[in-house]
Structure formats: structure tokens, C-alpha cells
Amino acid sequence: MNTRSTRRLLATGAIAALALAGTTACAPGQQNADGDVELTWWHNGTGEPLNGFWQSVADEFEAANPGVTVTIEAVQNEELQRTKIPNALRGSNPPDLFQQWGGGELAAQVEAGRVMDISDEVGPELDSIGGSVAGWQVDGKTYGLPFSLGIEGFWYNKALFADAGIEGTPTTLDELDDAIDKLKDADITPVVVGAGDKWPAAHYWYNFALKSCSPDTLKTAAVDLDFSDSCFVDAGDDLEAFLETEPFQEGFLATSAQKGATSSAGLLANGKAGMELMGHWNPGQMMGLTEDGKGLGDDLGWFNFPAIPGSSGDATAALGGGDGFSCSVQAPPECVDLLKYISSVDVQTRFAETGAGLPVTAGAEAGVSDPNMQALLEGRNNATYVQLWLDTSYGPTVGGAMNDAIANMFAGQASSKDIVKAMNDAAATQ
Amino acid sequence: MTPTDPTVLATDTRRDSAAGRANARPAAESDTSPSTPTVRRTGRGSRRKSLEIVLFVAPALLVYVGFVLLPVVLAAYYSVYKWNGLGPLEDFVGLDNYTRALSDPVFIGAMGHNLFFVVASLVVQGPIAIGVALLLNRAMRGRSIFRVIIFIPYVLSEVISAVAWLLILQPQGPFDAVMEAVGLGDLRQLWLADLNVVIWTLLAVVSWKYVGFAIILFLAGLQGVPEELTEAAQIDGASWWQVQRHITIPLLGPTIRIWAFLSIIGSLQLFDMVWVMTGGGPANASSTMATYMIQFGFQRSQLGFGSAIAVILFVISFTFALIYQRFVLRRDTEGALTRGVG
């Protein structure tokens, strides 16, 4: 009796101890007794070719650095940027290497002391990347390196454009309207947009803002977060006029950007629409959304956002942005080595060959074989000024309010003045 | 209440739980329950017993304090600061976050949508669930298969069923194809993209998801309705309808009241299905308090403001729960959850 109850007591204690033990876990990025290092790496390449490519980069890095293991977690883009990374950085256990879009988001992370300053370690990389690294610098210090940087334009289906009798590609807004009418006459959905995710809709407004605001105005607004210049209202008016032409697919307000075949990228990739306004990553996304893994293949074309004659913006400016990686502040030094390896000419060249983006390291251009990517590269190199995506540039508070308000305009629920007011109001609460 | 809930250990486990019991007899105060000894025993036996209790309760209690009570207190604390979640808490703003939330038409709209789900879920699911439960309560062939089919949606993960419905309801998708096939093509809507339709679509999906739970609860409640009463009524010449109306449904009362309680709390905190299917869109036409909280708290990096939303949601749910317990569930749970009701 006595022994039984003692045994029971011991068992109970063991259960309790186990229950408590379950709440603690080993922190990554720490050396264990054997001197081995574990790196955690979060990126948004959930589909092919990127997923496999990053895995091979990690394998090569492990092979070259015995004792280092790299654990990769690929997370859907919106989840990663808006939820997972911010929450992980707020906690005490962030990933070592994580996707970094730069701009205002990075500035907030740096201000909170969550990102590693790598200025001293990446001198050679800075030389070969050049001016493209600006988005990953805060106050002259480097906190991350881009691996891809591109500008935005329309990705279009050449075959459907030919079916609709469109010659060449639109260079002005009027020509774009013409092309949309021709596609409609041919019973083809002219333009797809993932307005359910808000930011793809917002990108139209960004492009109109770039056409109506001078680079100086944009640069000042990004610092002061003051949007009282009338050019921001003009951008909304231009967008409203464009929306009145009803260019989008059925139910565009609920369409996502990249999730599955019914997303906007999926519709374009599967030949269900004429074009989509999207960044340089779109071919890479589209490949993962078709059954054969090829996207539109040779039918995919690209043209720059059309000009608006007589607008006051800089006609040679482009809207763009990129993808990069940062190391969190408590990451081991091997994290920077991995980052440098990702930026090496060899990896950057092979990255370019996947067609999933545009390399930034000098000497990797050779890997850009795809004609669309070459056109993008040319556009990027010819732009006098590349404005970072406005939501990234303004940071999550103002950027989120701006994207919401623009998405409301797409739903017919906001005017051009409402968008500016939402942005100014959000800036006041920051 | 789950079997591992520490409060189960502390109350008389030999009593039926309130939800499953149909006849709400006020239970006599029992003084023989194992965990509340009325006679103080002395010696090693009782010490060991209390040690055992402490050991059993400690893990659950720690988890409860760490993951329920502490976050509630912390949220209240964060909610009076302007804070992006990254730096130190230093920008004290008092009740500004609350005034901002309660004067934001989008949040008021979200509260309205929650209220819609509260009322509409009761109105839609209640009658369906009671009807189906009464039908399934008779001896018939394939009864267990029916029960399984009805219960499947409830067992499926929220996210999986939300993604499935998202794909089914795409424009020109499977659902539209079915409607065309049965000749209802003219009634086709943009189920998730139309600002006026989206909330009704969500209501239909949410009802499909949770009505199974209500049916199972009512079936369990019906088990507690004594055969003798039904037989006596039938001998007295009562029709099937009269039996249901005057005997079965009144005796199902406690179960219905508990189900309504769970349903209302669930509707107030509705999040996952809405988040996956619409994200609260388009243009906030389907936002709920919880989606608003995630959107403004996490996604816009305003954790102080998001915490204020969390506190508002907590206060609404908690107040409702207290009032409901006090005035509706009081008789049903007498002695099980309360002590010394006068």
C-alpha cells in the first residue's frame, strides 16, 4: 500500500515534470557542446524553382562548412512578411537569417535593435552590388543584402494579345486602354489583379503616384510621412479614371495574388487573362502555379508601366523593390557567411538562371538569359530613379492604411482624398 | 470542459455534467465528494493526498496562468501604450487607443458583423439542429452513418474547410457550375467579392461547419428525456407533435441554453474561417473584431492599439458570459458550477 502510493506519487511527479519540460525548447543559432552551429533560415520561396534552389544553396553551404546545419522554413509571402517575421522579432527566438524587404520595415526593426549590423563584414559585397543596396541600409550602415532587385511592369500573354489583334505593347495610358478594349472584344479577361491581398491593387496607385509626383516630392514624403502634396490626390484621380474602364476579372476584390491557380498570378499563368501588373518575381511565382511547372513559357512578355503624357512625374523613374536577407542580432557569425555566399557571383548567376528574379551582384548578369528578364534588367539599369514599393518604404503602419484605402477605392468605397486622409491619419498615430 | 481540466478534479465528478443532463433537479449539496473532505483528517495520508493534488493540478494551473490569465493582464497593460511591439514600452497614451477604436467606423462595422453572426447563427442553426436531432433520435436504419456525416464538418480543421470553400466559391468555380446544372444559373453571385453578399456566404459556411456540433449536443440531451414521459403522453392521446412541443423540447431546455451560450461566444470571437476566406474583405465588408485586431495590431505593427481591441473583445465576451450564467444558466448549473445559490 505504502509502496504503491509512493510509486503513484513518483509517477505523478514524473508526469508533471514532463509537462513542464515540454514548454522549454532549445534555441536555434546556438553552439552545442560539440561546437556545431545550427542556422535557421526563413524565406518566401514556397514554390519551385526557388524552394529547391535555396535548399541546394543551404546544402552547399553545409558541405563547405562542416559542423554547420541550416534549417530552412519556407513560408507563404504575406504570412511571412506581415505576421511571422514581425512576431518572431518581437519574441526572444527569431530566425537567424530571414527575408528582408528593406525600407521603412527594416528601419523600424533596426531602431528596435533586432537586426545585425553587417557593415564591417560585407565590404566586397557592397562594391559588387553597388547602389542597389540602398534599401537595405539605415543611416549609412548595412543591415542586409538584396539578392534580387527589379522594377514593376505588366506581364502579358503574347498569344492572347495576338488573338486580340494588339500590335506591339502599350507605351501610353491611352494605348493601354485600347489594348484592354481589344481584349474585351475578343472575350478575353484583359487584366487580372489580386485585390483580395490589397497590395497588388495598391501597386496601381503607387505607379500613378510615380507618374504624378516628382522624385523629390516622393523622397521627402517617405521621410516626413506627410502626404499633403496635391500630386497624391492626382494619383487617386488617375486611378479612379482607370478603374472606370472596368479592366479587371470577375470577382477581383476577393482574388489573391499568388495562392493557387485561382489567384491572379495563377490565372495569368494558365492562360486565362491578358496581363497583370506585378514585380519581377512574377515568372518565378507563375512557374509554381501551372501543372507543368513552366508558367506561360515563351508566351510570357513584359512591358513597362505606360507613360502618361503631360504628367508632372519623372518619366524615367521606375517603381521597384527587391528581396534580400538580414541576420537577426543574436545570430551566430556563420549567418553572415551564408548571406555572403548567397551574394556571391556563382550563386547569383545560378539564381538568375532560375528566372525567378534579377540578380544584383555585378558579374551575375550573364545568368539572365530570359528575354523578359533582360528587358527588366535594361529597364532597371536605365531608370534614373527607382522608388521602393511605397508600403515597404513607408513602413507597416502607414503602408497598411494606404493599401487598405486603395483597396477600398477598388471596391468603390473610397475617393482619392480618402486615400490621402487615411495615410495622414495613420502617420499621426505612429 | 475537458477531462484534463483541473476544475474537474476539484468538483464532484460523479455528478452528470450540466450539458448532458436533461432534468435539472437542484442537486442536493453533497458532502461526500472526495476532494472536499468535511472531516479534517490528520497524519501522513492527508498530506500525501494534498501533495498528490498539488502535483496533478500544478502543470495545468501553470499553463492556465501562463497562457490565459497572464496574457489577459499583459494585454490590458499594453493597451494604454502606443507601442509597435519592438522597442521598450514608454509612450503612455492612457485611453487613447480605446477612444480611437470606438470612434473608428471600421471597428464599429466589425462589431456589427459579430452581432449579425451571433443572432443569425442562433436563428439559422437552432431550428435546423433541433429538427435534425428529433428526426435522428428515432430508431432507424443507418442512423449512425447519418450522425457521422453530420458531424464531419465540425471535425474538419477550420482552415482546411475554409480553403475548400474558398476554392468551391471562386467565380466560375464548382459551386457556380452546380447552380448552372440545376437551372439556378441566374441566381449566381460573386459569393466572396460582392460587398453585400459576402457576409451571407460566410454565415452559410459557418453554419455548415458548426451545426453538426449543435446536433450532437441535442442528440445527447435527448438521451436524457425519459421514455416513460413520452409513453404516458401517448397513452393520454398526445400526438407526436404535442409530445415534442410539451415534453421533449422543454426537457431539452438546459442543452439548448448551453449550446446557445457556446454559439454566442464562438460568434463573438469568430476569426479563422473569415480570415482564410476573405481576410475581412472586400473593403471590410466581412471584418469581425478578431480580424480587425490582427489587421490593425499585428499587420500594422501597432500592438498597443491591437491590445486595446483584444481587451474590448474580452470585456464584451466576459460580460456576456457573466450575465448569461447569472440569469439563464443559473438553474441548469446549480451545484455544478456554483456554490450556495439561495
Interface residues (C-beta under 8 A of the other chain):
Chain A: S5 R8 L9 T12 G13 I15 A16 A19 L20 T23 R82 T83 P86 N87 L89 R90 A108 Q109 E111 A112 R114 A195 G196 D197 K198 Q249 E250 G251 F252 L253 A254 T255 G260 T262 G395 P396 T397 G400 A401 D404 A407 N408 F410 A411 Q413 A414 A426 T429
Chain B: R48 L51 E52 L55 F56 A58 P59 L62 V63 G66 K82 N84 G85 L86 G87 R100 L167 Q170 P171 Q172 G173 L190 L192 A193 L195 V198 T278 G279 G281 P282 A283 N284 A285 I294 Q295 F296 F298 Q299 R300 S301 Q302 L303 F305
